[in-house]
Amino acid sequence: MRATSLDRNVPVSAYQSGNKSVQTTSSLLGEKPAIGWFPKVVAALGALLLLAGTLIALLHPVTLVSPHDEINGAVHIYAGYLASRNLAMAIMLLAALGLAAKRLLNNLLLLVSLVQFLDALIDVVEGRLPVAIGVMILAVLFSAASASHSGYPFWQIRAWNETD
């Protein structure tokens, strides 16, 4: 096989033995496999939800507590922490999508999933079951997006350090 100027992959080495042929190629353009539609959609929608949470925490933190709870300085401080956490994750998700950084995107999907699982656990412990259900759905979506993206469920170490 001869390489032309239109070929993306150029032969690096070849081996022929009888009727079997093995050939390896190297990409000249640094071409990366595409990120699937499901991880892209989950990451983009997740980033939007995280940005919405950021704005709510900064502009109207009263919606984060029960109607009978008092909004004081401590609530504003913790709302600020929530806003910075959400904003950081949203920025990183969007950056990973924009850069098509597969491994980074997968690790961020796993991180956001873990954060959502822990948030849901806290919601259950504190008696906010309706909220916990919604947060758990997000956690499962992020876990499923990671599994779709990496090819491995989150409990396998390969989900954390390999992407195709």
N, C-alpha and C positions, 0 to 999 in steps of 0.2 A: 504494500500500500504506500503510495506516495502522498506526501503532505503538500497541499496547495496553500496559497495565501488566504484562501477562504476557510480552511480547516481551523477549528478551534483547538483541537488536540493534535499534537505532533508526536509521532512514534519516538520513544526513548530507547527501547530495546525490543528485540524480537528473537524468538527461538523457534526453530522448526525441527521436528523430528518425525520423519515418515509423513503421515497425513495429518498430524496434529500441529497446530501453530498457536503460540502464545505471544501476545503483544501487549506491552504496557504503554500508556500514554501519560503525558504531563500537560496540564492545562496552561496555556500561555497567558490567558486573560485573568487568571485567578478566579475563575468562575465558581460560584457557590451554588449548591442545590437550593432551590426555592423553599421558602417557608410556606407551609400549607395554609389553606384558607381558614381552617378552624382555629389554629393558634393565633393567626392574625386578627380574626374577629374578636376572640376572647380578650386578647391583649389590648386591642383598641377600645372596646367597650369597657373593659376593666379600668383602663386609664381615664376614660371619661367619667366613670363612677367615682374613681379616686379624686379626680379634680372637683367633681360636684361636692364630695365630702369635705374637701379642703375649703371650698367657698362657704359651705354651711357652717363649718367649725369656726371660721374666721368672722363671718358676717352675721350669723344668727345662731349662736351656740345653744340657745334656749330649746331648739328642736332636738338636741341630743339628750335631753333629760326628760324625766316625767313632768307633767304639768304642775305637780305639787312641790317639786324640788326647787330650791333656791339657786339663783345664778349669782355666784360671788367671784371673787378674785381667783380662787382655786380652780373653779370651773373654767374660767378664761385661760388660765395657764395650761391646763390639761387639754383644752380645745386647741390651743396653739401647738402643743406637741402632736396631737392627732393631725392637724393641718400639715405640719412639716413632714410627718411620716407619709401621709397620703400623697403630698406633692412630690416628694422624692421618688416614691414608687411609680407615680404616673409619668414623671419626666423620664425615668430610666426605661420604662416600658416603651414609651414613644421613641426614645433614642434607639433602643434595640431594634424596633421595627424599622425605623428610618435607615439604620445602618445595615439592616439584614444580618445582624449579629446573632447567629443561631444559638450558640452555646449561652451567650449572655441572656437572650430571650428566654431560653428554657429555664435557666437558673432563676430569673425573675418571676416566671410563671410559678415555679415551685415556692419561691419566697412569699409571693402574694397569697398563694394557696395556704401556706402555713400560717400566715398572719390572720387570714380569714377563719381558718379552723380554730385558732386560739381565741379570736374575737367571739366566735359562736359558742365556744366552751364557756367563756366568761358570761355571755348573755344567758346561757342556760343556768349557770350557778346563781346569777342574780335575778332569775325569774322572768326574763324577757324572752319567752319562747317564740312569739311571732317574729321578733327581730332575728333570733337565732336561726330560724328556719331559712330566712332570706340570705343571711350571711353564710350559712352552710351550703346553700345552692351555689353561691359564688365560689366558695372553696372547692366544691366538686367540679365546677366548670373549669377553674384554673388548673386543677389536677388533671382533668381529662385533656385539656389543651396541651399540657406538658407531656402527657403520655402519647398523645397524637404526634407531637413534635419530635420527641426523642425516640419513640418506639418502645419505651419502658415505663411501667408504673413507678410512682414516686418512691416506693419502698425498696426498689432495686437500685443499687449504687450507680449502675450505668445510666439511670435517668439523670443523675446529678453531674456526670462528667463526660457523657458522650452524646453527640447528635450526628445524624447522617449527613 
